[in-house]
Amino acid sequence: PVDCRLPTTKRRKDPKRWVNRNYTATTQSTMATSLRILSSRCLTAATSKKAFGITASLNGARQLSSLSTTSSYITSSKSNHNGQYQPSILRATQSTSVRYQSTSDKPKIKAPPMVYIQGEEMTHYATQLLLNQWIEPYFDISSWETFDLSCKARDDSDDATLIDAVEAGKRIGAIFKEPTITPSAIQVQEMGLKKAWGSPNGAMRRGWNGITISRDTIHIEGIELGYKNQVLFERHAVGGEYGAGWNEVGEGTLLTTYIPKDGGAPFVVDKRDLTDKHNVCVVYHNPYDNVRELAHLFFKRCLEHKVTPYIVTKKTVFKWQEGFWATMKRVFDDTYKDEFLKAGLLDRSGGELTHLISDAATMQLIRWTDGGFGMAAHNYDGDMLTDQIAQVHRSPGFITSNLVGVSDDGTTLIKEFEASHGTVTDLWNDHLAGKETSLNPLGLVEALLGAMCHAAQLEYDAKPNDVEAKRMYEYVNNFTNTLRMALHNTFRYGQGTRDMCGPTGFTTEDFIAKVAWRLDRYLEQQSEESDPPELKEEDLALPANKLADFDQKAIMKLFEKYDKSGEGKIDFKNFSKMLVKMGVAPKKSS
């Protein structure tokens, strides 16, 4: 096989530890053409020598598939025999490309339960490719519950598919969601929909008791994107303009009246006289009950990632935002300040948790390109500021978008992972027209891996003493780390998509096939022919004549005295007491 690495790099013996120290945009551009040729030679060599389990047969299980470029819908009836809704599923077939098939003949591992929410257009097509080549060769995903949230499925079901997806997410707790379309008035006509269905995100945030939307920068070691070090962001998941009530009105008086639930006397929150003939009145609120939970999530993550925290509001003008800052500050001072000081994470902020006015935050996001900080803000401010972070860090494809909620009983975190970008309509239109496309799936993959890891964590948390649950948890974490490494190394070797490598970069299909090839190699290097032996210290048997010299009944009586649980075991505390009382406990040396 031909080695496709950049000629300027210093290669290490272990490919998994290899890091490209000389990788730059210039290198990328100048080497792109030769890399494409080398990549083709790799695939050709592998095919001709059947080097990595790839054969030229179109009928075998390991094949190079030539597939059509068209997409189609497979729809089922709205109801099953019980009268329940059965969602239609949008399917995009794979385009003409080399498709890598794994060489692994090992049995698949059954993946932990997870909710998979399908979207549409280019991101749905790319997800089907990567599931087929990266996940399904190694996992049995029959335990995943799949829901179609394409516009057509929502319209056909009168949004029953969304309700079902939310209920499943609440029950299972780990969700992977593809980008979906919120149809405009024009799209309603083009798609023949009954109405303009709203964004599903609001229903999900309410149904899963949303606390925060975590949006973090994604980094590939050795490749400069925007921020040099990670930036974290927590966006309050509820309240603000997104749930606002509004209406267009003329001249008159607007009263906003609060009626207490406990039967107390109502009172007017706001009264204003409208003198214009044309007004738009808007009413919304910010629920603050879960700000404490948001604070704990934010500060714990900042400590974990070793970044400096900042709280962003516009409280100097919007006085009602003072409560957000006050709660965050109280939680920080009471619980986390000492840990941050000890770790040196407040050095850049003067030893205190710092508040930033949102105007100042927009400026600092441009200036602080070294990264290494985290911010938390209200819903709308968080939406705007994280879009700015995405632009500094190249594009929305390079930041995550993870909704964190909690079960109704408050005991389990519900996490939904999705890419922060949309369905990429322009590339979808090119794909339908038979043109080459080059979609970077990095954000999609991070979402998928995050959901798989959280699903494994939930299963392990539910069965902490179950050997199989622990083994699954370790397997999933190792797999996701290995896939991430294969993905990042493919970019580092100059074999990325065109947003990274210019016009000669890989197509959507070729990039996914290349990562699949690399993943298969890495996993094969990790595999063992058999499980490692269990090492045990052999018992040193005492001769029978030696035992005969001791009073066995007295020994048993002494043992039972310190066997407090009556289970035939002595814990360390009681064992220590026994040794001290008998005068045989080892003493510290002088």
C-alpha positions in Angstrom: 0.0 0.0 0.0 1.1 3.6 -0.7 1.8 5.9 2.2 -0.3 9.0 1.8 1.3 11.2 4.5 2.6 14.7 3.8 6.2 14.6 2.7 7.2 17.4 5.0 6.2 15.6 8.2 8.4 13.7 10.6 6.8 10.3 10.9 6.7 8.5 14.2 6.8 4.7 14.5 3.3 4.5 16.0 0.8 5.9 13.6 -1.7 6.5 16.4 0.7 8.9 18.1 1.8 10.7 14.9 1.3 14.4 14.9 1.9 16.7 11.9 4.1 19.5 13.3 4.5 21.3 10.0 1.0 21.3 8.7 -0.1 24.7 7.4 -2.7 26.1 5.0 0.1 26.7 2.5 1.3 23.1 2.7 -2.3 22.0 2.3 -2.7 24.0 -0.9 0.5 23.2 -2.6 0.3 19.5 -1.8 -3.4 19.0 -2.5 -3.0 17.7 -6.1 -0.4 15.2 -5.3 -2.3 14.0 -2.3 -5.4 13.3 -4.4 -3.2 11.2 -6.8 -1.6 9.4 -3.9 -5.0 8.7 -2.4 -6.3 7.2 -5.6 -3.1 5.0 -5.7 -3.9 3.9 -2.2 -7.3 2.7 -3.1 -6.1 1.2 -6.3 -3.3 -0.7 -4.6 -5.7 -1.9 -1.9 -8.2 -3.1 -4.5 -5.7 -4.9 -6.6 -4.0 -6.7 -3.7 -7.1 -7.1 -1.6 -5.0 -5.5 1.0 -7.6 -4.3 3.5 -10.4 -6.7 2.7 -11.5 -4.7 -0.3 -12.3 -6.7 -3.4 -13.6 -5.9 -6.9 -16.6 -8.1 -6.6 -19.9 -6.4 -6.6 -21.6 -9.5 -5.1 -19.4 -10.2 -2.0 -19.8 -8.8 1.5 -16.7 -6.7 1.0 -17.1 -4.7 -2.1 -16.5 -1.4 -3.9 -20.1 -0.3 -4.6 -21.2 1.8 -7.4 -24.5 3.4 -6.3 -27.0 5.8 -7.9 -26.9 9.6 -7.3 -30.6 10.0 -6.9 -32.5 10.2 -3.6 -35.8 8.8 -2.8 -38.5 8.6 -0.1 -39.7 5.4 1.4 -42.9 6.2 3.2 -45.0 3.9 5.3 -48.7 4.1 6.2 -49.6 6.6 8.8 -51.0 3.9 11.0 -50.1 0.4 12.0 -52.6 -2.3 12.7 -53.1 -0.9 16.2 -54.0 2.5 14.8 -50.7 4.0 16.0 -48.7 6.4 13.8 -45.7 4.8 12.0 -43.4 7.5 10.8 -42.2 7.7 7.2 -38.5 7.7 6.8 -36.5 9.9 4.5 -33.8 7.9 2.8 -31.1 9.3 0.6 -29.2 6.7 -1.4 -25.5 6.8 -1.8 -23.8 8.4 -4.7 -21.4 6.9 -7.2 -18.2 6.5 -5.1 -15.7 4.1 -3.6 -17.3 2.8 -0.5 -15.1 1.1 2.0 -16.2 -2.1 3.7 -14.6 -3.1 7.0 -12.4 -6.2 7.0 -13.5 -7.1 10.6 -15.0 -10.6 11.0 -15.6 -10.1 14.7 -19.2 -10.2 16.0 -20.8 -6.8 16.4 -21.3 -5.3 19.8 -24.9 -4.4 20.7 -24.9 -0.6 21.2 -26.7 0.8 24.3 -30.2 2.2 23.8 -30.2 5.7 22.1 -32.7 7.9 20.3 -31.8 8.7 16.7 -33.7 11.7 15.2 -33.4 11.9 11.4 -33.5 15.2 9.6 -33.1 15.7 5.8 -31.1 16.9 2.9 -27.3 16.8 2.8 -26.7 16.2 6.4 -29.1 13.2 6.5 -27.4 11.7 3.4 -23.9 12.1 4.9 -25.1 10.6 8.2 -26.4 7.5 6.4 -23.0 7.1 4.8 -21.0 7.4 8.0 -23.4 5.1 9.9 -23.1 2.5 7.2 -19.2 2.6 7.0 -18.1 3.8 10.5 -20.7 2.5 13.0 -22.7 -0.5 11.6 -19.6 -2.7 10.8 -18.8 -2.7 14.6 -22.2 -2.2 16.4 -25.6 -3.8 16.3 -27.8 -0.6 16.6 -31.1 -2.4 16.8 -31.6 -0.9 20.3 -31.7 2.6 18.8 -35.1 4.1 18.5 -35.3 6.1 15.2 -37.7 9.0 14.5 -38.1 10.9 11.2 -38.5 14.7 11.7 -38.4 15.6 8.0 -41.0 18.1 7.0 -42.9 15.5 5.1 -43.1 13.1 8.1 -44.2 15.8 10.5 -46.8 16.9 8.1 -48.1 13.4 7.4 -48.4 12.7 11.2 -49.7 16.1 12.3 -46.4 16.3 14.3 -47.1 13.0 16.2 -43.5 11.9 15.2 -42.1 14.9 17.2 -44.2 14.0 20.2 -43.1 10.4 20.1 -39.4 11.5 19.7 -39.6 13.7 22.8 -41.2 11.0 24.9 -38.5 8.5 23.8 -35.8 11.0 24.6 -37.3 11.5 28.1 -37.3 7.8 28.7 -33.9 6.9 27.3 -31.9 10.0 28.0 -29.3 9.9 25.1 -30.3 11.5 21.8 -28.5 12.1 18.5 -30.3 14.5 16.2 -29.5 15.4 12.6 -30.2 19.0 11.5 -33.9 19.6 10.5 -35.7 22.1 8.5 -38.1 24.7 10.0 -40.1 25.4 6.8 -40.7 29.0 5.6 -43.9 30.1 3.9 -42.2 29.4 0.5 -41.1 26.0 1.5 -44.6 25.1 2.7 -45.8 25.7 -0.8 -42.9 23.9 -2.5 -43.3 20.8 -0.3 -47.1 20.9 -0.3 -47.3 21.0 3.5 -50.4 21.7 5.5 -48.8 24.4 7.5 -45.4 25.9 8.5 -44.4 23.6 11.3 -42.4 25.3 14.0 -38.9 24.4 15.1 -38.8 21.1 17.1 -36.2 22.5 19.4 -38.7 24.3 21.7 -40.7 21.1 22.3 -37.5 19.2 23.0 -36.2 21.8 25.5 -39.6 21.8 27.3 -40.0 18.0 27.2 -36.5 17.3 28.5 -36.5 20.1 31.1 -33.7 21.9 29.3 -31.1 23.6 31.4 -28.4 24.7 29.0 -27.2 24.3 25.4 -23.4 23.6 25.5 -21.6 24.9 22.5 -17.8 24.3 22.4 -15.1 24.7 19.8 -13.8 21.5 18.2 -10.1 21.3 17.7 -7.8 19.1 15.6 -4.3 18.9 17.0 -1.7 20.3 14.5 -4.3 22.3 12.5 -5.0 26.0 13.3 -8.6 26.9 13.0 -9.6 30.0 14.9 -9.1 29.7 18.7 -5.8 28.0 19.7 -7.3 26.5 22.8 -10.9 25.4 23.6 -13.7 27.8 24.2 -16.8 26.7 26.2 -20.2 28.3 26.1 -23.4 27.6 28.1 -26.5 29.2 26.7 -29.6 29.1 29.0 -31.9 26.7 27.2 -35.2 28.3 28.2 -36.9 31.7 28.3 -36.3 34.9 26.3 -37.6 36.0 23.0 -38.0 32.4 21.6 -41.2 31.8 23.6 -42.5 35.3 23.3 -46.2 36.1 22.8 -46.8 39.1 20.4 -49.4 40.9 18.4 -49.7 43.9 16.1 -52.0 46.6 17.6 -52.9 50.2 17.1 -53.3 53.1 19.6 -54.4 52.2 23.1 -53.1 50.9 26.5 -51.1 47.7 27.1 -51.4 46.1 30.5 -49.2 43.1 31.6 -50.9 41.6 34.6 -49.5 38.9 36.9 -52.0 36.5 38.6 -50.4 34.4 41.4 -51.0 30.7 41.4 -51.5 30.6 45.1 -54.6 32.8 44.9 -52.9 36.0 45.9 -53.9 39.4 44.6 -53.1 40.1 40.9 -51.0 43.1 40.1 -49.8 45.0 37.0 -46.3 44.3 36.0 -46.3 46.9 33.3 -48.6 49.5 31.9 -47.9 51.6 28.8 -49.8 53.9 26.5 -49.4 53.2 22.8 -49.6 56.4 20.8 -48.5 55.1 17.4 -51.1 53.8 14.9 -48.9 50.7 14.3 -47.2 48.8 17.1 -45.9 45.4 17.8 -46.3 44.3 21.4 -44.1 41.5 22.7 -44.2 39.7 26.1 -41.8 37.1 27.3 -40.2 35.9 30.6 -37.0 34.3 31.8 -37.5 31.3 34.1 -34.7 31.3 36.7 -35.4 28.1 38.8 -32.8 26.1 36.9 -30.0 28.7 36.8 -28.3 27.0 39.8 -28.2 23.7 37.8 -26.8 25.7 34.9 -24.1 27.2 37.1 -23.0 23.8 38.5 -22.8 22.3 35.0 -20.8 25.4 33.7 -18.3 25.6 36.5 -17.6 21.8 36.6 -17.0 21.9 32.8 -14.7 24.9 33.1 -12.6 23.1 35.8 -12.5 19.9 33.7 -11.3 21.7 30.6 -9.1 24.1 32.6 -10.6 27.4 31.3 -11.5 30.7 32.9 -15.2 31.3 33.4 -17.1 34.6 32.6 -20.7 35.5 33.0 -22.4 37.6 30.3 -25.5 39.8 30.7 -26.8 43.2 29.8 -27.8 43.9 33.4 -26.7 47.5 33.3 -29.6 48.3 31.0 -31.8 45.2 31.4 -32.2 45.3 35.2 -34.2 42.1 35.2 -31.0 40.1 34.3 -29.4 40.9 37.6 -30.8 37.7 39.1 -28.9 35.5 36.5 -25.6 37.1 37.5 -26.4 37.0 41.2 -27.2 33.3 41.2 -24.1 32.3 39.1 -21.9 34.4 41.4 -23.4 32.8 44.6 -22.9 29.3 43.4 -19.3 30.1 42.3 -18.3 31.7 45.6 -19.9 29.0 47.7 -18.7 25.9 45.8 -16.0 26.5 43.2 -13.9 29.6 43.9 -11.2 27.8 45.9 -10.8 25.1 43.3 -10.4 27.7 40.5 -7.9 29.7 42.5 -5.9 26.6 43.3 -5.8 25.7 39.6 -4.7 29.2 38.6 -7.7 29.6 36.4 -8.6 33.1 37.8 -5.2 34.6 37.1 -6.4 36.3 33.9 -9.6 37.6 35.6 -8.0 39.2 38.7 -8.8 36.3 41.1 -12.6 36.7 40.9 -15.5 35.5 38.7 -15.8 38.3 36.1 -19.0 39.7 34.7 -19.0 40.9 31.1 -21.5 43.2 29.5 -22.7 41.5 26.3 -21.3 44.4 24.2 -17.9 43.8 25.7 -18.2 40.1 25.2 -18.6 40.5 21.5 -15.3 42.4 21.4 -13.4 40.0 23.5 -14.5 37.0 21.4 -12.6 38.6 18.5 -9.5 39.5 20.7 -9.1 36.4 22.8 -8.1 34.1 20.0 -5.8 32.1 22.3 -9.0 30.7 23.8 -8.9 29.0 27.1 -12.1 30.6 28.5 -15.8 29.8 29.0 -18.9 32.0 29.0 -22.5 31.6 30.2 -25.3 33.8 29.1 -29.1 34.1 28.6 -30.8 32.3 25.8 -30.8 35.0 23.1 -27.3 36.4 24.0 -26.0 32.9 23.9 -27.4 32.3 20.5 -25.8 35.4 19.0 -22.5 35.1 20.8 -22.0 31.4 19.8 -22.6 32.3 16.2 -19.8 34.8 16.5 -17.6 32.1 18.1 -18.4 29.8 15.1 -17.2 32.5 12.6 -14.0 33.1 14.5 -13.4 29.4 14.6 -13.9 29.0 10.9 -17.5 27.9 10.6 -20.5 26.5 12.5 -19.2 23.0 11.5 -16.4 23.4 14.1 -18.5 23.9 17.2 -20.8 21.5 19.1 -24.4 22.0 20.1 -25.6 19.8 23.0 -28.8 20.3 24.9 -28.6 19.3 28.5 -31.8 18.7 30.4 -32.8 16.6 33.4 -35.4 13.8 34.1 -38.6 14.8 35.8 -37.3 13.3 39.1 -34.1 15.3 38.8 -31.8 12.3 39.1 -30.6 11.8 35.5 -29.1 14.2 32.9 -30.8 14.0 29.5 -28.4 15.0 26.7 -29.2 15.7 23.1 -26.3 16.1 20.6 -26.5 17.7 17.2 -24.4 19.6 14.7 -24.6 23.4 15.1 -25.1 23.9 11.4 -28.2 23.4 9.2 -29.1 20.8 6.5 -26.7 22.4 3.9 -29.2 22.9 1.2 -26.8 24.2 -1.4 -24.8 20.9 -1.4 -28.0 18.9 -1.4 -29.1 20.6 -4.5 -25.7 19.9 -6.1 -26.0 16.3 -5.1 -29.5 16.0 -6.6 -28.1 17.5 -9.8 -25.4 14.8 -10.0 -22.6 17.2 -9.1 -19.7 16.3 -6.8 -20.1 17.6 -3.2 -17.6 17.9 -0.3 -19.4 18.1 3.1 -17.2 18.2 6.2 -19.0 15.9 8.7 -16.9 16.9 11.7 -19.8 18.5 13.6 -22.1 15.6 12.8 -19.6 13.1 14.0 -18.9 14.9 17.3 -22.6 14.9 17.9 -23.0 11.1 17.2 -20.0 10.2 19.3 -21.2 12.3 22.2 -24.6 10.6 22.1 -23.0 7.2 22.0 -20.8 7.9 25.0 -23.7 9.3 27.0 -25.8 6.3 26.2 -23.0 4.0 27.4 -22.5 6.1 30.6 -26.3 5.9 31.4 -26.3 2.2 31.0 -23.2 1.8 33.2 -24.6 4.2 35.8 -27.8 2.1 36.0 -25.7 -1.1 36.4 -22.5 -0.2 38.1 -21.7 -3.7 39.2 -22.6 -5.4 35.9 -19.5 -6.7 34.2 -21.0 -6.4 30.7 -22.2 -2.8 31.3 -18.7 -1.9 32.3 -17.2 -3.7 29.3 -19.6 -1.9 27.0 -18.8 1.5 28.5 -15.1 0.9 28.0 -15.6 -0.4 24.5 -17.7 2.5 23.4 -15.3 5.1 24.8 -12.3 3.4 23.2 -14.2 3.2 19.9 -15.2 6.8 19.9 -11.7 7.9 20.7 -10.3 5.8 18.0 -12.8 7.1 15.4 -12.0 10.7 16.4 -8.3 10.0 16.0 -8.9 8.4 12.5 -11.1 11.4 11.5 -8.5 14.0 12.7 -5.6 12.1 11.2 -7.3 12.1 7.9 -7.4 15.9 8.0 -3.8 16.1 9.2 -2.6 13.9 6.4 -4.1 16.5 3.9 -6.9 14.2 2.9 -9.7 16.5 4.1 -12.8 17.9 2.5 -12.6 21.0 0.3 -13.4 23.5 3.0 -10.0 22.4 4.5 -8.0 21.4 1.4 -9.3 23.6 -1.4 -10.8 22.6 -4.7 -8.8 19.3 -4.9 -10.0 18.1 -1.5 -11.9 14.9 -1.1 -15.6 14.5 -2.0 -18.2 13.7 0.7 -18.1 10.0 -0.2 -14.4 9.6 -0.7 -13.6 11.4 2.6 -16.0 9.1 4.5 -14.5 6.0 2.8 -10.9 7.2 3.7 -11.8 7.6 7.4 -13.5 4.2 7.3 -10.3 2.6 6.0 -8.2 4.3 8.6 -10.6 3.4 11.4 -10.5 -0.2 10.4 -6.7 -0.2 10.5 -6.5 1.4 13.9 -9.1 -1.0 15.5 -7.3 -4.0 14.0 -4.0 -2.9 15.6 -5.8 -2.9 19.0 -7.4 -6.3 18.7 -6.1 -9.4 20.5 -6.6 -13.0 19.5 -7.9 -13.8 23.0 -8.7 -12.0 26.2 -5.7 -11.5 28.6 -5.4 -14.1 31.3 -6.7 -13.3 34.7 -3.7 -13.1 37.0 -4.2 -14.5 40.5 -1.7 -15.2 43.3 -1.8 -18.9 44.2 -2.6 -19.9 47.7 0.4 -21.0 49.7 -1.0 -24.2 51.3 0.2 -25.0 54.9 1.1 -28.6 55.6 -1.5 -30.4 57.7 1.0 -31.1 60.5 1.5 -27.3 60.9 -2.2 -26.6 61.2 -2.5 -29.3 63.8 -0.4 -27.2 66.2 -3.1 -24.4 66.2 -6.4 -24.1 68.0 -8.8 -23.9 65.0 -11.9 -23.1 67.2 -10.1 -20.2 68.8 -9.0 -18.9 65.4 -12.6 -19.1 64.1 -13.9 -17.3 67.2 -11.4 -14.5 66.7 -12.3 -14.2 63.0 -16.0 -14.0 63.8 -15.3 -11.2 66.3 -14.0 -9.0 63.5 -16.3 -10.2 60.7 -18.9 -7.5 61.5 -21.0 -8.2 58.4 -21.2 -12.0 59.0 -20.4 -12.6 55.3 -17.1 -14.4 56.0 -15.0 -11.3 55.2 -13.1 -8.8 57.2 -12.8 -5.3 55.8 -9.7 -3.2 56.0 -10.8 -1.2 59.0 -11.5 -4.3 61.1 -8.5 -6.1 59.8 -6.3 -3.1 61.0 -8.0 -3.2 64.5 -7.3 -6.9 64.8 -3.6 -6.5 63.9 -3.2 -3.6 66.3 -4.9 -5.5 69.2 -2.7 -8.6 68.6 0.4 -6.4 68.5 1.5 -7.6 65.1 0.6 -4.4 63.0 3.6 -3.1 61.1 4.9 0.2 62.5 6.2 3.2 60.6 10.0 3.2 60.3 11.9 5.9 62.2 
